[in-house]
C-alpha cells in the first residue's frame, strides 16, 4: 500500500513538474517574442511626417468605374433560403446596396467629411502609415487619445466621434490599419497586430506623446491591448469596445454553470441579458465568425474577387456592417436581420466604407491581418495579462463578443469602468456615438 501511494505521489509530482516546465518554456518563448519585437521597433529610423489629402486617393473616376460595373452587373437570382439556415449574403441585399450606390449615394460627401480632419503620412518600419492628427486644447494636451479601428473598417468609423472629442479639447490620433484605407499594404509579410502595436507606439513617441490613452474596437482592441502589454509605461489607460475572448478557467466555469443556473453566475440583469441563454449567444457568435476562419487560412483567395469586383466587395465585406450592428434573431431569415442592421448602421455608411476599400483596392491586403495573427501572434495574445494599467470596457448588445466583468479579469486586472448599453453594436462609433464618446471621456476623468 505504501509503495502504491509513493508511486502515485511521485507520478503526481512528475506531472506537476512537466506542466511547470511547459509553462516556463512558453513564458520564455513569449518574452523572447516581445523582446524581439521591441528591439526591432527600436531600430526603426524616424521618417518625415508629411501632410496628406484623401482626395488624392478617393478619386471620382474610381467611384464612377465602380458604379458603371455595378450597373452592368449580372443580376443574381434570389435562390430559396430556409428561414433558420442562411447560405450567406442574399442577392436581395447585394442589389439593395448596389442600387443605392449607383442611384442615391453622394461620393463627394466622403471626401468632404474626411477633409474636415488633418491627415498625415509617415513610414514606420515596413508600414507606410496614414493617420489623422487633430490637436486639442492646451488644458487637455496631457491626455492625447489614440483611436484604433478594426476590419473591415477605416478611419471613416470615427467621423462622428472625432469632432465630439476635439470639441471637448482632446488631441486625437487615428491611424489607418495597414491595408485599410490610406495606409499602404505592407511590402513584406509578418506585419502582425503585435508589429502594428509597436509601430503605433513609435508613432506616438515620434509625435511627442510619451503618455497617452488607447481606445480600440475589433482589431483595434487587440492591437491596443498588445501595445498596453508591451509598453505599459506609455499607456495612461486602455478603453475597449470589444472585449477579448481568452479561454481561461473563469470563462469555462461561467459557461458551464451559467448555461444551467444563470442566477448563480450572472450577478446583474445586464449580464443575464447579454450572456443568457448561452446556446443562442454561442450560435450567433458561430454565424458571425465564419469569416474569421476563412481569412486566417485563405485571405488572398477571397481577396482577388473583391479587388476586381464591386459585387464581390459588397457580398463579402459589405454584409459585415449590418450583421454586426444587429441582434440576430435566429427565428428569422438573414435578410430580415440585415434590414435591422442597415437601419442601425445606415446605407450611406455602408457605401462610404465600400467606396474607400474600392478606391484604394485594399480588400485583399486588409484580410491578411487574420492570417498574420493566427500564425504569429496567437500564442502571445492568448497569454496576455495586463496587471496595472487602468482599463475600461464598453459593452454594446450587438457586439460580436461578450464577457462578464468576472471573466474579463483573466486579462485585465485593473478594471476601472465596465458599462452596459441598451443599443449599439460592433461599430458603436457609428450607431451609438454619444455612448462610446461618453464612456471614453468619463473614463479619462476618472484617471485624472
C-alpha positions as CSV (number, residue, x, y, z in Angstrom):
1,X,0.0,0.0,0.0
2,X,2.8,2.4,0.9
3,X,4.6,1.6,-2.3
4,X,1.4,2.4,-4.3
5,X,0.9,5.7,-2.5
6,X,4.6,6.5,-3.1
7,X,4.3,5.7,-6.8
8,X,1.1,7.8,-7.2
9,X,2.6,10.7,-5.3
10,X,5.8,10.5,-7.4
11,X,3.7,10.4,-10.6
12,X,1.7,13.5,-9.5
13,X,4.8,15.4,-8.7
14,X,6.3,14.4,-12.1
15,X,3.2,15.7,-13.9
16,X,3.3,18.9,-11.9
17,X,7.0,19.3,-12.8
18,X,6.3,18.7,-16.5
19,X,3.4,21.2,-16.5
20,X,5.7,23.7,-14.7
21,X,8.4,23.2,-17.3
22,X,5.9,23.6,-20.2
23,X,4.5,26.8,-18.8
24,X,8.0,28.1,-18.1
25,X,9.1,27.3,-21.6
26,X,6.0,29.1,-23.0
27,X,6.6,32.1,-20.8
28,X,10.2,32.4,-22.0
29,X,9.1,32.0,-25.7
30,X,6.6,34.8,-25.3
31,X,9.0,37.1,-23.6
32,X,11.6,36.4,-26.3
33,X,8.9,37.3,-28.9
34,X,8.1,40.6,-27.1
35,X,11.8,41.5,-26.7
36,X,12.5,40.7,-30.4
37,X,9.5,42.9,-31.4
38,X,10.6,45.8,-29.2
39,X,14.2,45.6,-30.3
40,X,13.2,45.7,-33.9
41,X,10.9,48.7,-33.3
42,X,13.8,50.5,-31.6
43,X,15.9,50.0,-34.7
44,X,13.4,51.7,-37.0
45,X,14.5,55.1,-38.2
46,X,12.2,58.1,-37.9
47,X,10.8,59.2,-41.2
48,X,9.5,62.6,-42.2
49,X,5.8,63.3,-41.4
50,X,4.1,64.8,-44.5
51,X,0.6,66.2,-44.9
52,X,-1.8,64.0,-46.9
53,X,-5.0,64.8,-48.8
54,X,-7.6,62.0,-49.0
55,X,-8.8,63.4,-52.3
56,X,-5.6,62.1,-54.0
57,X,-6.8,58.6,-53.3
58,X,-10.6,58.9,-53.3
59,X,-11.0,59.8,-57.0
60,X,-14.3,60.4,-58.7
61,X,-13.1,58.3,-61.7
62,X,-12.6,55.3,-59.5
63,X,-16.1,55.7,-58.0
64,X,-17.6,56.1,-61.5
65,X,-15.8,52.9,-62.6
66,X,-17.3,51.1,-59.6
67,X,-20.8,52.3,-60.3
68,X,-20.5,51.5,-64.0
69,X,-19.6,48.0,-63.1
70,X,-22.5,47.7,-60.7
71,X,-24.9,48.9,-63.4
72,X,-23.6,46.2,-65.7
73,X,-23.6,43.5,-63.1
74,X,-25.1,40.1,-63.7
75,X,-28.3,40.1,-61.7
76,X,-28.0,37.1,-59.4
77,X,-31.3,35.3,-58.9
78,X,-32.8,35.1,-55.4
79,X,-32.5,31.5,-54.5
80,X,-34.8,29.9,-52.0
81,X,-33.3,30.1,-48.5
82,X,-34.6,28.3,-45.4
83,X,-35.6,30.6,-42.6
84,X,-33.1,29.4,-39.9
85,X,-30.2,28.4,-42.2
86,X,-28.6,31.3,-44.1
87,X,-26.4,30.4,-47.0
88,X,-24.6,33.8,-46.9
89,X,-25.3,37.2,-48.4
90,X,-28.7,37.1,-50.2
91,X,-28.9,38.6,-53.6
92,X,-31.6,41.0,-52.3
93,X,-29.1,42.7,-50.1
94,X,-26.4,42.9,-52.8
95,X,-28.9,44.5,-55.2
96,X,-30.2,46.9,-52.5
97,X,-26.6,48.2,-51.7
98,X,-25.7,48.3,-55.4
99,X,-28.8,50.3,-56.3
100,X,-28.2,52.8,-53.5
101,X,-24.6,53.2,-54.6
102,X,-25.4,53.8,-58.2
103,X,-28.6,55.9,-57.8
104,X,-28.5,57.7,-54.4
105,X,-25.1,57.8,-52.8
106,X,-23.2,61.0,-52.8
107,X,-19.5,60.0,-53.1
108,X,-18.3,63.6,-52.7
109,X,-19.7,63.5,-49.2
110,X,-17.0,61.0,-48.2
111,X,-14.2,63.4,-49.2
112,X,-15.9,66.4,-47.7
113,X,-16.3,64.7,-44.3
114,X,-12.8,63.2,-44.2
115,X,-11.2,66.5,-45.3
116,X,-12.5,68.2,-42.1
117,X,-9.6,66.5,-40.4
118,X,-5.8,66.9,-40.7
119,X,-4.3,63.9,-42.4
120,X,-0.6,62.8,-42.5
121,X,1.6,60.0,-43.7
122,X,5.0,58.7,-42.5
123,X,7.0,55.5,-42.8
124,X,7.5,53.4,-39.7
125,X,9.3,50.1,-40.2
126,X,7.7,48.4,-43.1
127,X,4.5,50.4,-42.9
128,X,3.7,53.5,-45.0
129,X,1.3,54.8,-42.3
130,X,-1.6,57.2,-42.6
131,X,-3.1,58.9,-39.6
132,X,-5.4,61.7,-38.6
133,X,-3.9,64.1,-36.1
134,X,-6.2,66.7,-34.5
135,X,-4.6,68.8,-31.8
136,X,-6.8,69.7,-28.8
137,X,-6.6,72.4,-26.2
138,X,-3.6,73.2,-24.0
139,X,-5.6,72.1,-21.0
140,X,-6.0,68.6,-22.2
141,X,-2.8,68.1,-24.2
142,X,-1.6,65.8,-21.4
143,X,-4.1,63.1,-22.4
144,X,-3.9,62.5,-26.2
145,X,-6.2,59.7,-27.4
146,X,-5.2,57.1,-30.0
147,X,-8.3,55.7,-31.8
148,X,-7.8,52.3,-33.4
149,X,-10.3,50.7,-35.8
150,X,-10.5,47.1,-37.0
151,X,-11.7,45.1,-40.0
152,X,-13.5,45.7,-42.3
153,X,-13.2,49.3,-41.3
154,X,-11.3,52.6,-41.9
155,X,-11.0,55.9,-40.2
156,X,-14.5,56.7,-41.6
157,X,-15.7,54.8,-38.5
158,X,-14.6,57.8,-36.3
159,X,-16.0,60.5,-38.5
160,X,-18.7,61.4,-35.9
161,X,-16.6,60.8,-32.8
162,X,-13.5,62.8,-33.7
163,X,-15.4,66.2,-33.8
164,X,-17.0,65.5,-30.5
165,X,-13.8,64.6,-28.8
166,X,-11.9,67.6,-30.3
167,X,-14.7,69.9,-29.3
168,X,-14.1,68.7,-25.7
169,X,-10.4,69.7,-26.1
170,X,-8.8,66.3,-26.6
171,X,-5.9,65.6,-29.0
172,X,-6.8,62.8,-31.4
173,X,-4.5,60.4,-33.3
174,X,-6.3,57.9,-35.5
175,X,-4.2,55.7,-37.8
176,X,-5.4,53.5,-40.6
177,X,-4.5,49.8,-40.2
178,X,-2.1,48.5,-42.9
179,X,-4.1,47.7,-46.0
180,X,-7.1,49.5,-44.7
181,X,-8.0,52.9,-46.3
182,X,-5.0,55.1,-46.7
183,X,-2.2,53.1,-45.1
184,X,-0.5,51.2,-47.8
185,X,-0.5,47.3,-47.8
186,X,2.8,46.2,-46.2
187,X,5.5,45.3,-48.8
188,X,6.6,42.3,-46.7
189,X,4.8,39.5,-44.8
190,X,4.9,39.3,-41.0
191,X,3.2,42.7,-40.2
192,X,1.2,41.2,-37.4
193,X,-1.1,43.0,-34.9
194,X,1.9,43.0,-32.4
195,X,4.1,44.6,-35.0
196,X,1.3,47.2,-35.6
197,X,1.2,47.9,-31.9
198,X,4.9,48.6,-31.9
199,X,4.5,50.9,-34.9
200,X,1.7,52.9,-33.4
201,X,3.7,53.3,-30.2
202,X,6.6,54.5,-32.2
203,X,4.3,57.0,-34.0
204,X,3.1,58.4,-30.7
205,X,6.6,58.8,-29.4
206,X,7.6,60.4,-32.7
207,X,4.8,62.9,-32.4
208,X,6.0,63.8,-28.9
209,X,3.4,61.9,-26.8
210,X,5.2,59.9,-24.2
211,X,1.9,59.1,-22.3
212,X,-1.5,58.6,-23.9
213,X,-4.9,56.9,-23.8
214,X,-5.6,54.0,-26.2
215,X,-9.1,53.2,-27.4
216,X,-9.9,50.4,-29.8
217,X,-12.6,48.2,-31.2
218,X,-12.2,44.9,-33.1
219,X,-8.6,44.6,-34.2
220,X,-8.0,48.0,-32.6
221,X,-8.9,46.5,-29.2
222,X,-6.5,43.6,-29.8
223,X,-3.7,45.9,-31.0
224,X,-4.3,48.4,-28.2
225,X,-4.2,45.6,-25.6
226,X,-0.9,44.3,-27.1
227,X,0.5,47.8,-27.0
228,X,-0.6,48.2,-23.4
229,X,1.1,44.9,-22.5
230,X,4.3,45.7,-24.3
231,X,4.5,49.4,-23.3
232,X,2.6,49.8,-20.0
233,X,4.8,52.8,-19.1
234,X,3.3,54.7,-22.1
235,X,-0.4,53.9,-21.7
236,X,-2.3,56.0,-19.2
237,X,-5.4,53.9,-19.8
238,X,-7.0,51.4,-22.2
239,X,-10.6,51.7,-23.3
240,X,-12.1,48.9,-25.5
241,X,-15.5,48.4,-27.1
242,X,-14.8,44.8,-27.9
243,X,-13.9,42.5,-25.0
244,X,-11.4,39.8,-25.7
245,X,-12.1,36.2,-25.9
246,X,-9.4,34.4,-23.9
247,X,-10.2,30.9,-22.8
248,X,-9.5,30.7,-19.1
249,X,-11.0,28.9,-16.1
250,X,-13.3,31.8,-15.4
251,X,-14.9,31.6,-18.9
252,X,-15.2,27.8,-18.8
253,X,-16.7,27.9,-15.3
254,X,-19.2,30.6,-16.2
255,X,-20.2,29.0,-19.4
256,X,-20.9,25.6,-17.9
257,X,-22.7,26.8,-14.8
258,X,-24.4,29.8,-16.4
259,X,-26.0,27.5,-19.1
260,X,-27.9,25.7,-16.4
261,X,-28.0,28.0,-13.4
262,X,-27.7,31.6,-14.8
263,X,-28.7,33.2,-11.5
264,X,-25.6,31.7,-9.8
265,X,-23.2,33.2,-12.3
266,X,-24.7,36.4,-13.8
267,X,-24.9,38.9,-11.0
268,X,-26.7,41.7,-12.8
269,X,-29.7,41.9,-15.2
270,X,-27.3,43.3,-17.9
271,X,-25.1,40.2,-17.7
272,X,-28.2,37.9,-18.0
273,X,-29.5,39.9,-20.9
274,X,-26.1,39.9,-22.7
275,X,-25.0,36.3,-22.0
276,X,-28.1,34.1,-21.5
277,X,-29.3,31.8,-22.9
278,X,-25.8,30.6,-23.7
279,X,-26.7,28.4,-26.7
280,X,-28.3,31.3,-28.5
281,X,-25.3,33.6,-27.8
282,X,-22.9,30.8,-29.0
283,X,-24.9,30.2,-32.2
284,X,-24.9,34.0,-33.0
285,X,-21.1,34.0,-32.5
286,X,-20.7,30.9,-34.7
287,X,-22.6,32.5,-37.5
288,X,-20.9,35.9,-37.3
289,X,-17.4,34.4,-37.0
290,X,-17.4,32.2,-40.2
291,X,-15.2,34.8,-41.9
292,X,-12.5,34.6,-39.2
293,X,-11.5,31.0,-40.2
294,X,-11.6,31.7,-43.9
295,X,-9.4,34.8,-43.7
296,X,-7.0,33.2,-41.3
297,X,-6.1,30.5,-43.8
298,X,-7.0,31.8,-47.3
299,X,-7.2,35.6,-47.3
300,X,-5.9,36.1,-50.8
301,X,-8.2,33.5,-52.4
302,X,-11.2,35.6,-51.4
303,X,-9.4,38.9,-51.8
304,X,-8.9,38.8,-55.5
305,X,-12.6,38.8,-56.2
306,X,-13.1,41.8,-54.0
307,X,-10.3,43.9,-55.6
308,X,-11.7,43.1,-59.1
309,X,-15.4,43.2,-58.5
310,X,-17.6,45.6,-56.5
311,X,-20.3,43.0,-56.3
312,X,-17.8,40.7,-54.6
313,X,-16.9,43.5,-52.3
314,X,-20.5,44.1,-51.3
315,X,-21.1,40.4,-51.0
316,X,-18.3,39.8,-48.5
317,X,-17.2,43.0,-46.8
318,X,-20.5,44.9,-47.3
319,X,-22.6,42.4,-45.5
320,X,-20.5,42.5,-42.3
321,X,-21.5,46.0,-41.3
322,X,-25.2,45.3,-40.8
323,X,-24.8,41.8,-39.4
324,X,-22.6,43.0,-36.5
325,X,-24.9,46.0,-36.0
326,X,-28.0,44.0,-35.1
327,X,-29.0,41.4,-32.6
328,X,-29.5,38.4,-34.9
329,X,-33.0,36.8,-34.5
330,X,-32.4,33.2,-35.2
331,X,-36.1,32.6,-35.9
332,X,-36.0,35.0,-38.9
333,X,-34.2,34.7,-42.3
334,X,-30.9,36.5,-43.0
335,X,-32.5,39.4,-44.9
336,X,-34.7,40.3,-42.0
337,X,-31.6,40.6,-39.8
338,X,-29.7,42.5,-42.5
339,X,-32.5,45.0,-42.7
340,X,-32.3,45.6,-39.0
341,X,-28.6,46.1,-39.3
342,X,-28.9,48.5,-42.2
343,X,-31.4,50.6,-40.2
344,X,-28.8,50.8,-37.4
345,X,-25.6,51.3,-39.4
346,X,-27.0,53.2,-42.4
347,X,-26.8,52.6,-46.1
348,X,-24.6,55.7,-46.6
349,X,-22.1,54.4,-44.1
350,X,-22.0,51.0,-45.8
351,X,-21.4,52.7,-49.2
352,X,-18.8,55.0,-47.7
353,X,-16.8,52.1,-46.4
354,X,-17.1,50.1,-49.6
355,X,-16.1,53.1,-51.8
356,X,-12.9,53.6,-49.7
357,X,-11.9,50.0,-50.0
358,X,-12.7,50.1,-53.7
359,X,-10.8,53.3,-54.4
360,X,-7.6,52.1,-52.8
361,X,-8.0,48.4,-53.9
362,X,-7.2,47.3,-50.4
363,X,-9.7,44.5,-49.6
364,X,-7.3,41.6,-50.2
365,X,-4.5,43.2,-48.2
366,X,-6.8,44.1,-45.3
367,X,-7.8,40.5,-44.7
368,X,-4.2,39.3,-44.2
369,X,-4.2,40.6,-40.6
370,X,-6.2,37.4,-39.7
371,X,-3.5,35.2,-41.2
372,X,-0.7,37.1,-39.6
373,X,-2.4,37.0,-36.2
374,X,-3.3,33.3,-36.4
375,X,0.1,32.1,-37.4
376,X,2.3,34.6,-35.5
377,X,0.6,36.3,-32.6
378,X,-2.0,33.8,-31.3
379,X,0.2,32.4,-28.5
380,X,1.3,35.9,-27.4
381,X,-2.3,37.2,-27.3
382,X,-3.8,34.1,-25.6
383,X,-1.4,34.6,-22.7
384,X,-2.0,38.3,-22.5
385,X,-2.3,39.7,-19.0
386,X,-2.4,43.5,-18.1
387,X,-1.9,43.8,-14.4
388,X,-1.6,47.5,-13.6
389,X,-2.8,49.8,-16.5
390,X,-6.4,51.0,-15.8
391,X,-8.9,49.5,-18.2
392,X,-12.5,50.4,-19.2
393,X,-14.8,48.3,-21.3
394,X,-18.0,49.4,-23.0
395,X,-20.5,46.6,-23.7
396,X,-23.0,47.0,-26.5
397,X,-25.7,44.5,-27.0
398,X,-25.0,43.8,-30.7
399,X,-21.2,43.3,-30.2
400,X,-19.9,40.0,-31.5
401,X,-18.1,39.1,-28.2
402,X,-19.4,39.4,-24.7
403,X,-17.7,38.6,-21.4
404,X,-18.7,39.3,-17.9
405,X,-16.6,41.5,-15.7
406,X,-15.6,38.4,-13.7
407,X,-14.3,36.7,-16.8
408,X,-12.6,39.8,-18.0
409,X,-10.3,39.8,-15.0
410,X,-8.5,36.9,-16.7
411,X,-6.8,39.5,-18.9
412,X,-7.4,42.9,-17.2
413,X,-6.6,43.1,-13.5
414,X,-7.3,46.8,-13.0
415,X,-10.8,47.4,-14.5
416,X,-11.9,50.9,-13.5
417,X,-15.1,51.0,-15.6
418,X,-17.4,48.4,-17.1
419,X,-20.5,49.8,-18.7
420,X,-23.5,48.2,-20.4
421,X,-25.6,50.0,-23.0
422,X,-29.1,49.3,-24.4
423,X,-28.3,49.7,-28.0
424,X,-25.3,49.7,-30.4
425,X,-23.1,47.1,-31.9
426,X,-19.6,46.3,-33.2
427,X,-19.4,49.8,-34.8
428,X,-20.6,51.7,-31.8
429,X,-18.8,54.9,-33.1
430,X,-21.4,54.9,-35.8
431,X,-24.6,53.5,-34.2
432,X,-24.2,54.8,-30.7
433,X,-21.7,57.7,-30.9
434,X,-22.8,59.5,-27.8
435,X,-22.5,56.4,-25.6
436,X,-18.9,55.4,-26.7
437,X,-17.6,59.0,-26.5
438,X,-19.3,59.5,-23.1
439,X,-17.7,56.3,-21.8
440,X,-14.3,57.3,-23.1
441,X,-14.4,60.8,-21.6
442,X,-15.8,59.6,-18.3
443,X,-13.0,57.0,-18.0
444,X,-10.4,59.7,-18.7
445,X,-11.9,61.9,-16.0
446,X,-11.6,59.0,-13.5
447,X,-7.9,58.6,-14.3
448,X,-7.3,62.3,-13.6
